[in-house]
Amino acid sequence: MRVAAHAHPKSGIGIAIDSRVHALQHISYMDAQQVERAFEAGCTVTPTSWVMSELMTAEGLSPFVMEKVQKVNELHQQAVAYAASGGLTSRMGTDPVLPGMHGRNYMELVHLIRDGLSPLSAWHGSTGLAAQEIGQDDAGTLVAGQRADLIIATADVIEKPGHLESGALLEVVQDGVGHRGGIPELPQ
């Protein structure tokens, strides 16, 4: 049985690794030694970098909570960098708990790249690796015979996914059908 664990603190991450949990979610306090142990145990990680950054500007948090948010944000950025340099498989996930986050999952890519994943690793973690994780073997890669699920953009969103925030998304194609009207020749 594959198990995923909500693992923010170092102790929880350690218990999850020792228990051979397959997918470690969040990894806020993961250190270099835990990355090595997780790699040896075959664990994967799903950092949630965007929400950490968004919490830094959230309104209404007490000074005590803001101090904790700042510390966790710094440690989380380091944890993602450790995971990337340690060769852990990273998938993209989000934790959209604040207003304005829903429907903007691409911002997770922006923050994963900022935190140390290469652009291709971040995108692969949100496409091919994500499909593989849930057993969706007909999606997630651009290969003949696969479902035609893709986005078409007017700017280089691979290197700079933040362009999606400023209108670079031209078309969303699902099963070969467009959903935005951005390419008139494409069946809608």
KEKE-3310 file (N, C-alpha, C; in steps of 0.2 Angstrom, whole numbers, plus 5000, padded with zeros to 4 digits):
npx = (5004:5003:5007:5004:5011:5007:5019:5027:5035:5052:5053:5041:5043:5055:5049:5040:5049:5056:5045:5044:5035:5028:5026:5030:5023:5023:5036:5042:5053:5063:5079:5096:5102:5090:5085:5094:5092:5078:5079:5086:5076:5067:5057:5046:5044:5032:5033:5026:5028:5023:5012:5018:5026:5015:5009:5018:5014:5001:4986:4981:4987:4994:5008:5016:5013:5017:5030:5033:5029:5039:5050:5048:5045:5058:5065:5058:5061:5075:5073:5067:5077:5087:5081:5080:5094:5098:5093:5080:5064:5052:5036:5023:5012:4999:4993:4981:4976:4973:4964:4961:4970:4966:4964:4976:4987:4999:5007:5014:5024:5032:5037:5043:5053:5060:5065:5074:5072:5074:5068:5062:5062:5052:5041:5039:5036:5024:5017:5020:5026:5016:5005:5010:5011:4997:4993:4989:4991:4989:4992:5001:5013:5020:5017:5015:4999:4995:4983:4978:4982:4986:4994:4995:5005:5010:5022:5038:5034:5039:5053:5049:5036:5028:5024:5012:5004:5003:4995:4999:4994:4987:4979:4970:4971:4962:4960:4962:4954:4950:4948:4947:4946:4957:4964:4957:4956:4957:4947:4933)
npy = (4994:5011:5025:5042:5056:5069:5080:5091:5095:5091:5079:5072:5070:5062:5050:5047:5043:5033:5024:5020:5028:5032:5045:5061:5075:5092:5094:5104:5106:5098:5091:5090:5077:5070:5070:5062:5049:5048:5047:5034:5026:5027:5037:5050:5067:5081:5096:5111:5126:5138:5142:5144:5156:5165:5166:5174:5187:5188:5194:5200:5191:5187:5195:5184:5173:5177:5178:5165:5160:5167:5160:5147:5148:5151:5140:5130:5134:5130:5117:5112:5115:5106:5094:5094:5095:5083:5073:5068:5063:5075:5080:5091:5100:5108:5120:5128:5138:5151:5166:5170:5160:5149:5140:5145:5136:5136:5145:5138:5131:5142:5145:5133:5132:5144:5140:5130:5119:5113:5121:5111:5100:5104:5106:5093:5086:5091:5086:5073:5065:5067:5061:5048:5044:5043:5033:5035:5031:5035:5048:5064:5064:5069:5060:5049:5042:5045:5054:5070:5082:5097:5113:5129:5142:5160:5164:5160:5149:5138:5140:5151:5151:5161:5169:5165:5171:5183:5183:5175:5162:5154:5144:5130:5113:5098:5081:5083:5094:5111:5123:5137:5145:5151:5147:5147:5137:5125:5111:5116)
npz = (5000:4996:5004:5009:5018:5029:5032:5041:5052:5058:5066:5062:5049:5050:5056:5046:5036:5042:5043:5030:5022:5007:5000:5005:5011:5010:5019:5027:5037:5033:5033:5026:5030:5032:5019:5012:5019:5015:5002:5001:5006:4996:4996:4990:4987:4990:4990:4996:4992:4987:4996:5008:5004:5002:5014:5020:5017:5021:5028:5045:5053:5069:5078:5084:5076:5063:5065:5066:5054:5045:5049:5046:5033:5028:5032:5024:5011:5011:5013:5001:4992:4998:4995:4981:4977:4983:4975:4977:4971:4966:4967:4961:4971:4979:4992:4994:5004:5006:5002:4984:4979:4973:4958:4952:4952:4945:4950:4960:4953:4950:4963:4967:4958:4961:4973:4971:4962:4946:4931:4922:4930:4939:4931:4926:4938:4940:4929:4920:4931:4941:4935:4934:4947:4951:4944:4931:4916:4903:4901:4904:4898:4882:4870:4857:4855:4868:4879:4873:4882:4886:4888:4879:4876:4875:4879:4886:4896:4902:4907:4914:4923:4929:4919:4916:4925:4920:4908:4898:4894:4881:4876:4883:4881:4882:4880:4867:4863:4863:4876:4878:4867:4861:4850:4835:4825:4831:4838:4848)
capx = (5000:5006:5005:5007:5010:5007:5025:5030:5041:5057:5051:5036:5047:5059:5044:5037:5054:5057:5040:5044:5030:5030:5025:5031:5019:5025:5043:5045:5059:5067:5086:5100:5102:5083:5085:5098:5088:5072:5081:5088:5070:5063:5052:5046:5042:5028:5034:5021:5032:5019:5008:5023:5027:5009:5008:5022:5010:4994:4984:4977:4991:4997:5016:5019:5012:5021:5037:5034:5029:5045:5055:5046:5047:5066:5067:5055:5065:5081:5071:5066:5084:5091:5078:5082:5101:5099:5090:5073:5058:5048:5030:5020:5006:4998:4990:4978:4972:4971:4960:4965:4975:4962:4964:4982:4992:5005:5012:5018:5030:5036:5040:5048:5059:5064:5067:5079:5070:5075:5061:5060:5060:5046:5035:5038:5033:5016:5013:5022:5027:5010:5001:5013:5009:4991:4992:4986:4997:4988:4992:5006:5018:5018:5019:5009:4994:4993:4978:4981:4981:4992:4993:4998:5006:5013:5028:5041:5032:5044:5058:5046:5029:5025:5021:5005:5000:5002:4991:5003:4990:4983:4974:4970:4968:4960:4958:4962:4949:4952:4943:4948:4945:4963:4966:4951:4957:4956:4940:4932)
capy = (5000:5017:5030:5049:5059:5077:5080:5097:5095:5086:5073:5069:5068:5056:5045:5044:5040:5026:5019:5019:5031:5033:5052:5065:5081:5098:5094:5111:5106:5092:5093:5086:5070:5066:5069:5056:5044:5047:5044:5027:5023:5027:5041:5055:5073:5086:5103:5116:5132:5144:5144:5147:5163:5169:5167:5180:5193:5187:5200:5197:5186:5190:5195:5178:5169:5180:5176:5158:5160:5169:5155:5141:5149:5151:5133:5127:5135:5126:5109:5111:5115:5100:5088:5095:5093:5076:5069:5066:5064:5080:5081:5097:5100:5115:5120:5134:5140:5158:5169:5171:5155:5143:5141:5148:5131:5137:5148:5133:5130:5148:5145:5127:5134:5149:5136:5125:5114:5116:5122:5105:5095:5107:5104:5086:5085:5093:5082:5066:5061:5067:5056:5041:5043:5041:5027:5038:5029:5038:5056:5067:5065:5071:5054:5047:5037:5048:5059:5076:5087:5102:5121:5133:5149:5165:5166:5154:5147:5132:5143:5157:5150:5167:5172:5163:5176:5190:5182:5171:5156:5155:5138:5124:5107:5092:5076:5086:5099:5117:5126:5144:5149:5154:5144:5145:5131:5119:5110:5118)
capz = (5000:4996:5009:5009:5025:5030:5036:5041:5057:5057:5069:5058:5043:5052:5058:5040:5032:5045:5042:5023:5019:5000:4998:5010:5009:5013:5021:5029:5041:5031:5032:5022:5032:5030:5012:5011:5021:5011:4995:5002:5007:4990:4997:4986:4991:4987:4994:4995:4992:4986:5002:5012:5002:5002:5021:5022:5016:5023:5033:5051:5057:5075:5077:5085:5070:5058:5066:5065:5047:5043:5051:5042:5026:5027:5032:5019:5005:5012:5013:4994:4989:5000:4991:4974:4977:4985:4970:4978:4966:4968:4963:4962:4975:4982:4998:4993:5010:5007:4996:4978:4977:4969:4950:4950:4954:4941:4955:4964:4949:4951:4969:4967:4954:4965:4979:4969:4957:4939:4928:4919:4936:4942:4927:4926:4944:4939:4923:4920:4938:4944:4932:4936:4954:4952:4939:4925:4911:4897:4902:4908:4893:4875:4867:4852:4859:4875:4879:4871:4887:4886:4887:4874:4879:4871:4881:4888:4903:4905:4911:4919:4923:4931:4913:4916:4929:4916:4902:4893:4893:4875:4876:4887:4877:4885:4876:4860:4862:4866:4881:4879:4861:4859:4843:4832:4821:4836:4840:4855)
cpx = (5004:5003:5008:5006:5011:5013:5028:5036:5046:5056:5046:5039:5051:5054:5042:5043:5055:5052:5039:5037:5032:5031:5025:5028:5022:5033:5046:5052:5064:5075:5090:5101:5095:5082:5088:5094:5081:5074:5083:5081:5065:5057:5052:5043:5037:5028:5028:5024:5027:5015:5012:5025:5021:5008:5012:5019:5003:4992:4981:4981:4994:5005:5019:5018:5016:5028:5038:5034:5035:5050:5054:5047:5054:5068:5064:5059:5071:5079:5070:5073:5088:5088:5080:5090:5102:5096:5083:5068:5054:5042:5027:5013:5005:4994:4986:4973:4970:4967:4964:4970:4972:4963:4971:4988:4999:5010:5016:5024:5034:5040:5045:5054:5064:5068:5073:5078:5072:5068:5058:5058:5053:5040:5034:5035:5026:5013:5015:5022:5020:5005:5003:5011:5002:4989:4989:4991:4995:4989:4999:5013:5016:5021:5013:5005:4992:4987:4982:4979:4987:4990:4997:4999:5010:5019:5032:5039:5035:5049:5055:5039:5025:5022:5014:5000:4999:4999:4994:4999:4985:4977:4975:4967:4968:4957:4958:4957:4951:4946:4943:4946:4951:4965:4960:4951:4956:4949:4939:4926)
cpy = (5006:5022:5037:5052:5066:5078:5086:5097:5089:5079:5069:5066:5062:5050:5042:5041:5033:5021:5018:5022:5033:5041:5056:5072:5087:5099:5100:5111:5100:5095:5088:5078:5066:5065:5063:5049:5043:5044:5036:5023:5023:5032:5047:5061:5078:5092:5107:5123:5138:5147:5147:5155:5167:5170:5173:5187:5193:5192:5196:5192:5190:5190:5188:5173:5171:5178:5169:5157:5161:5163:5149:5142:5149:5143:5128:5128:5131:5119:5108:5110:5108:5094:5088:5092:5086:5071:5066:5068:5069:5081:5088:5096:5107:5114:5127:5136:5147:5161:5171:5166:5150:5145:5144:5143:5132:5141:5144:5132:5136:5147:5139:5129:5139:5145:5131:5120:5117:5116:5115:5100:5098:5105:5097:5083:5086:5089:5075:5062:5061:5061:5049:5040:5041:5035:5029:5037:5032:5046:5058:5067:5066:5065:5052:5041:5040:5053:5066:5082:5091:5109:5124:5140:5153:5167:5159:5153:5141:5135:5148:5156:5156:5170:5170:5168:5182:5188:5178:5164:5158:5150:5133:5118:5101:5087:5079:5091:5105:5120:5133:5148:5152:5152:5142:5139:5124:5118:5112:5115)
cpz = (5000:5000:5008:5016:5025:5035:5036:5046:5056:5060:5065:5052:5044:5053:5051:5036:5035:5044:5034:5020:5012:4998:5004:5008:5013:5015:5023:5033:5039:5030:5027:5023:5031:5023:5010:5013:5017:5004:4996:5003:5001:4991:4991:4990:4987:4991:4992:4996:4992:4992:5007:5011:5003:5010:5024:5021:5018:5029:5039:5055:5063:5074:5079:5079:5064:5059:5065:5057:5043:5043:5046:5035:5024:5027:5027:5012:5005:5011:5005:4991:4991:4996:4984:4973:4979:4980:4972:4972:4969:4964:4965:4966:4977:4989:4998:4998:5010:5001:4990:4976:4972:4962:4948:4952:4950:4946:4959:4960:4950:4957:4970:4963:4958:4971:4977:4964:4950:4936:4925:4924:4939:4938:4926:4932:4944:4933:4923:4926:4941:4941:4934:4943:4955:4947:4933:4919:4904:4896:4905:4904:4886:4871:4862:4856:4866:4874:4877:4876:4887:4886:4882:4876:4874:4873:4884:4896:4906:4910:4916:4919:4926:4925:4913:4920:4925:4909:4897:4891:4887:4875:4881:4883:4882:4881:4868:4858:4866:4871:4882:4873:4858:4852:4839:4827:4825:4838:4847:4858)
residu = (MET:ARG:VAL:ALA:ALA:HIS:ALA:HIS:PRO:LYS:SER:GLY:ILE:GLY:ILE:ALA:ILE:ASP:SER:ARG:VAL:HIS:ALA:LEU:GLN:HIS:ILE:SER:TYR:MET:ASP:ALA:GLN:GLN:VAL:GLU:ARG:ALA:PHE:GLU:ALA:GLY:CYS:THR:VAL:THR:PRO:THR:SER:TRP:VAL:MET:SER:GLU:LEU:MET:THR:ALA:GLU:GLY:LEU:SER:PRO:PHE:VAL:MET:GLU:LYS:VAL:GLN:LYS:VAL:ASN:GLU:LEU:HIS:GLN:GLN:ALA:VAL:ALA:TYR:ALA:ALA:SER:GLY:GLY:LEU:THR:SER:ARG:MET:GLY:THR:ASP:PRO:VAL:LEU:PRO:GLY:MET:HIS:GLY:ARG:ASN:TYR:MET:GLU:LEU:VAL:HIS:LEU:ILE:ARG:ASP:GLY:LEU:SER:PRO:LEU:SER:ALA:TRP:HIS:GLY:SER:THR:GLY:LEU:ALA:ALA:GLN:GLU:ILE:GLY:GLN:ASP:ASP:ALA:GLY:THR:LEU:VAL:ALA:GLY:GLN:ARG:ALA:ASP:LEU:ILE:ILE:ALA:THR:ALA:ASP:VAL:ILE:GLU:LYS:PRO:GLY:HIS:LEU:GLU:SER:GLY:ALA:LEU:LEU:GLU:VAL:VAL:GLN:ASP:GLY:VAL:GLY:HIS:ARG:GLY:GLY:ILE:PRO:GLU:LEU:PRO:GLN)
# end
